[in-house]
Amino acid sequence: MAVSPTPKPKPVKPSSAWVNPAQVALAAFVDVTASGGLPPIAVAFSGGADSTALLHAACAIWPGQVRAIHVHHGLQTVADQFEANCRAVCAQLKVPLEVIKVNAKHAAGESPEDAARKARYSGLADAALALGVNQVLLGQHADDQVETILLALSRGAGLAGLSAMPAVFERADIQFYRPLLDVPGASLRDWLTHAGHAFIDDPSNTDERYTRNRIRARLLPVLAEAFPQFRQTFARSASHAAQAQLLLDDVAAEDLLQVGSPPAIKALQALSRPRQANVLRHWLLVCHHARPSAAQLAQLLDQVAACTTRGHQIHLKVANGHVLRAVSHLQWLSPI
């Protein structure tokens, strides 16, 4: 359905056979994740099909207890129209709406998608605090999850990347929930169209200059033809990867207690190379918020292995800082 300044539901009478799939998924998610209740809660509301279906679902489950947050990125000429559409929908549903404007422009060397995502979550957290809620529902669905997995594969990601999007995570003291990760995007659109609920079709979603959009337009239809159950099987693989990553995190935390922080070189050398890599990655990320590339980590492991004499020096660029040898330990040097 194309963008219209004032969404007007089509005069289609909903059939009892047509149930909002977002409502079914949200109810099941709450039973498993939150023991039956979440409010007060906010929905991240872009006006698109996924967040519109999710907002209707939340209002049906918790009437009068739902808030909405619209992030105004300011990246498109129609951004103001998107905001107006969201205000109209929220007025119809009698849902309080908080609109927050963010600067989503990307810095040199930063991907536009990453910059927009960071700005979005920061804005959502700020708006949630302003609304007095600490829980936010997100509308990413099964197709979004598959796209994330394929992007991770294309970048040679490890288990953390292949785990894709978690159903629950925390940022800036706000709990975020993704209850629709098992719901195909098409089923959300079908329900909205049948029920006569207007939603926005963001024109940027068809811009194939963006890798995610090329995956959506070109790869997903081929996968659906070759492997009809690919959404479920990909999700299962992502779940396995997430479980394995949790196990690696537990092992890394135990190993870090043994090697120390900062890590002692001799203690590191007593571990196998894979465990050295695991604990060093954990130390850099948890203690210093640094994410080494695969090449940087391999080079650091080579230097740890070669550190058998008192005079051997280590001074390597890792992420945005450096790792040095400080007598018997490794040392992190933050960027200036």
N, C-alpha and C positions, 0 to 999 in steps of 0.2 A: 504494500500500500504506500503510495507516494506521500511525501510530506505535505501537510496542509496546515495553514495558519491556525485553524480552530478545529481540532479533531471532532468529527461527528460520527457516532456509531452507525453502522449500517442497520437498517431495520430487519435484522434477522433474529428470529426468536430462538434462543438456545434450546437445544434438545437435551433431555435428561441423559441421553447416550453420550453427549459431549461434555466431558468433565475436564476442567483445566488441568493439564498434566503437571503444571507447576504447583498447583495446590496439593495434588497427590504426593508429589516428591517432597514438598516442604513439610507436610504432615508426617511423612515417614522419617524425614531427616530429624525433625524435632523429637520424635519418639526415641530415636537412637542416640542423638547427640546431646539433647538438652533436657531429657527426662520430662518432656511434655509441656514445657513453657519457656518463652524467651522474653516477652515484652517487659519494659518498653524497648522497641527496636525500630531501626530505620532501614529503608530499602534504597540502595544506590540506583537512582532512576534517571536513565539517559533519555527515555522516551522510545527506545527501540523495542523490538518484539520481546526479547528475553526479559528485560526489566519491567516491561508493561505487564506481561503475564505474571511475573513474580509479585508485582505490587497488588494486582487483583487477588492473587492467592493469599498474600499476607493479610489483606483487608478482610477476606472471607473467613480466615482462621481467627484473627484477632481484631474484630471490628472496633474502631475507635481508639486503638492502641498503637497504630502504625504511623511512622513519620517517613518522609521521603527527602532524599538529598540529590540535587542535580548539580553536577560539576560542569561549569561553563569554561571550556578550554580556550575559547576565543580563536581557534585555529581555522575556522571556516566562516564564510560570509553568512551562512545560515545558522550560526550558533545562537543568535538572538531569537530566531524563529523556533529553534529547538526548545529554548527556555520557555517561550510563550506556550508551546504545545504542552510541555510538562505542567505548567501552571494550570492550563485548562483541564487536563486529565485529573490532577490532584483536586481541583475545585469540584469536579463531578463526583469524585470519591470521598470528598470531605477529609482529605489527608493534608496535614500541615506540610509545607514544602520549604526546605532551606536550600537556597541557591548560593553557591560559592564559586567565585571566579579565580582561576589559577593561571599561572604563567607556564605553559606547556612547551615553550620553544626549546629546542634541543641545542646543547652546546656543541662546539666543534669536536668531531670525533664521536659524538653520542648519537645513538639511533633515535629517530623521531618517536618510534613506538615506545622505547624505554623511557624517554623523557616524559611523554604523555602519561605513561603508567605511573611513574613516580609522582608526578604532579597530581594525578587523580587520587591516589591513595592518601597522599598528604592532605589534600582538600577534603576527602571523605572523613578522615579522622578529625580534622578541625571542625567540620560541620556537625559531626556526631556529638562532639563535646559541647558545641553551642546549643544543640537540641536537648542535651541532658541524657543522652543514651550512650551506652558503651558497646552496642552490638549492631552490626550492619550486615544486611543480606546482599549478596552479589548475584548477578544473573548469568554468569558464565555457564554454558551448557555442554552437552557431550561433544558437539562438533568443535567447540572452542578447545576442549581437552585434547582431542585428537590432533588439532592443529598445533597445539603446544608440544605434544610428543614428537610430531614430525619435525618441528623446528629444532627441538633438542637433538634429535638424531642427525639432522643436517649439520649441526655444529659439533658433532662428536662429543656430546655431553656424557657425563658419568651418571651414576645412579641418582644423584640429587636432581639433575636435569630431567632424566627419564621418569622421575616420579611425577612430573608435570605439576598441575595446580592442586594444592591441598584443599580439602573440603573445609578445613578450619585452620585459621592462622591469626596471629595477633600482630598488630602494628600500632605504635604510639598509644598503648594501653586500650586499644579498641579491638574487640573480637570481631573478625570477619568470617562469614559463613557462605559457602557455595553449595546450596542444596540441589541445584539442577544439573550436576555433572553427569548424571545418568540419563538425562532427557535430551533427545535429539532436537535441534533447533527447529526443524520443519514442523514437529508436532505442536510447538508453541505458537508458531505462525498460523497453523491450521485452526487451532482453537480460537485464537484472536479473531481471525477472519469469520469463522462460523458464528462466534458470539457477537460480532459487530463492534469490536473494540478497536479504535484507531491506534496506530503506532507509527513511529518514524522509520523510514528507510534512509539511513545515513549514506549519502552518495560516496563517501570515502571508503565504504566497505567493498565497493566494486573496483577500486583503484588498484590495478595489478602491479603498480610500482612497488607495493608493499608485499613482502614475501608471504605473510599470513593470508592475504587476499588471493594470491596465486594458488596457494595450497587449497583454499576453500573452493575456488572456481574450477581448478583443473584436476587436482588429485582426489578430493573427496568423492566426486562422482565416479571416478574409475575404481576407487576402493570399494564403493558401495556395490558396483557391478561384479567385481571379482570376489569380494569377501563381504557378503550382506551383513554379517554380525561384527564388522570391524570395530564399531564403537564400543561394544561390550568387551571384546577381546583386548583392544588397546587399553581400555580402562583397567582390565585385570592385570595386564603387564605393568602398568604404571603403579598399581597397588603393590605388586610384588617388589618393584624397584624401591618403593617408599619403605616397605618393611625391611629390605636389605640395608637401606641407608640408615635406618634407625639402629640396626644392629652394629653397623660400622661406627656410628656415633658413640654407642655404648663402649665399644672396644677402644676407640680413640680416647674417650674420657678416662678409662682405666689406665691406658698406657701413658697418658699425660701425667697422671699421678705418679707413675714410676720414673719417667724421664725428667719430670719437673718443668716448671715454667718460670724462666726460660729453660728450654731443653738442654740437658747435659749431653755432650757429643758422644761420650763413651756409652751412656745408657741407650742412646739412639742406635748406635752401632750393634748393640746386643739384640736388636729387633730385626726381623726379616725386612727386606726392602718394601714390600707392600704395607707392612705395619708402620714402617718409618713414614711412608708417604701419607698414610691415613692420619697418624698423630700430628705430623707437621701441618697438614692441611687444616686439621682441627685447631691446632694452636694458633695458626695465622688468622683463621676466621673468627674463632670465639674470643681470643684475647686481643686481636688487633684489627678485626673487621677487614682483613685483606684476603683476596681470592687469587691465589697464584694460577697462572696458566699451566697447562700440562707440561710445556717445554721448560718453564721456570722451575717447576717442582722437580722435574727429572734432573735438571742441572744442579739443584740444591742437593738432591740425593747423591749425585756423583761426587760432589764436594765433601759431603759428610763421610762417604766411604773412603775418600782420599786423605782425610784428615787423620793421619797416623803419626805425624811429627809435630813437635812444639811450634815450629816455625811456619806451618801451613796456614795460609790466610784464606778467609772466606769473606767475600764482599760482593753479593749478588743483588741485582735488581729483581724484586719480587712484588708483583701487583704495583701499588703506587708508592712503595718504600723500598728498603733494602734489608737483607739479612746478612749479619756480620758474625765473625767468630770473635768472641770475647773470652780469651784464654780457654776454658774448658766447656763453655756453653755457647749456644747460638744467641744472638741478640737481634731484636727488631729495631730498625731505625725508621721512624715515621717520616713522611715527606715534610719538608719545610713549608 
